[in-house]
Amino acid sequence: MEFVKQQATVKAPAHWFTGDVWFDVLYAGQEPSRMRANMVRFSPGARTHWHSHVLGQTLHVVSGIALIGTRDGTVLEAHPGETVTCPPHEEHWHGATADRFMEHIAMWEGKGDGSEETTWNEPVTDEQYHRPAAADPRQTDKDLR
């Protein structure tokens, strides 16, 4: 057993993010582990570009409200303590609301063969970002009565 050496906080690259975003690498597994985990901090209005992960991604919201969008136009809100999974190859984006900071732990895996873990695409437009959040998928029909 050993402690993982902490790396310095890094400002996220502008070719992957809109707005000010910083991250800390929590874990970057070495073979045979393929696990990756980053603590990501978004300033108000900041968000990722469209992207997908070869084996999917899991987001655990630590503070603020996360907006998570999919190509079909759905935008979900996730709150502190909630965890959202994105399936393999699903193009999505995630970020903070326009008026609050947000931080989440992003977790994903590589294939272990040295291939790209994440495919980065174009920036999320303001129109896509400002789309109203979908009805809460955690509610059931019974909750709505």
Secondary structure by P-SEA (a helix, b strand, c coil): cccccccccccccccccccbbbbbbcccccccccbbbbbccccccccccccccccbbbbbbcccbbbbbcccbbbbbbcccbbbbbcccccbbbbbcccbbbbbbbbbcccccccccbbbbbccccccccccccccccccccccc
